[in-house]
Amino acid sequence: MAEPSLVTPDVVRKVADLARLRVAEAEIGRWAEQLSRIVSYIDQLASIPESAFAEPAPGDATPLRTDEPRPGRGDEALAENAPRRLHGYGVVPRVVGPGH
């Protein structure tokens, strides 16, 4: 017997709404099936025994660089990277939709 879908069409609609994606109603079932397969695959990770995640030996750690401050070039870096400046600040496009 097939396992029930982990992701329902209502979940797909909610996620699409949160992500501001337009998904055609005819495609909702296919998205639900694909997302269910992804979630099911991720759930398989729970079956990996803890012993598989053994701590690395002390000598195997990634060496760290010293954390020393260095000049960030402030206004010079902003002038190079900002497409436009206004009153000394970099201007970026609005990323929040209307009403938010």
C-alpha positions, 0 to 999 in steps of 0.5 A, spaced: 500 500 500 502 506 498 504 511 503 500 517 504 502 524 501 506 528 506 505 534 502 498 536 501 495 540 495 493 545 501 500 545 503 503 547 496 498 553 496 500 555 502 508 555 501 507 558 494 503 564 497 509 565 502 514 564 497 510 569 492 510 564 487 504 563 482 502 555 481 497 553 476 491 549 479 493 544 474 500 543 477 498 543 484 498 535 485 504 534 481 508 539 486 505 536 492 508 529 489 514 532 488 515 535 495 512 529 498 518 525 495 523 530 497 520 530 504 520 523 504 528 523 502 530 528 508 526 524 513 530 518 511 536 521 514 533 520 521 535 513 520 542 514 520 545 512 526 548 517 531 555 513 531 555 515 523 557 522 526 563 521 530 567 526 532 573 528 528 580 527 531 583 533 534 588 534 529 583 533 523 580 540 525 580 545 520 585 550 522 583 557 523 586 564 521 587 569 526 581 574 527 585 581 526 581 587 524 583 590 517 580 596 513 574 595 510 574 602 505 567 604 507 565 610 503 570 607 497 567 600 497 560 603 497 562 607 491 564 601 487 559 597 489 552 601 490 549 602 483 546 609 486 547 613 492 543 618 495 545 622 501 551 618 502 547 612 502 547 606 497 540 606 494 537 599 493 531 596 490 525 595 494 524 587 495 518 587 499 511 587 496 506 592 496 502 592 503 508 589 507 
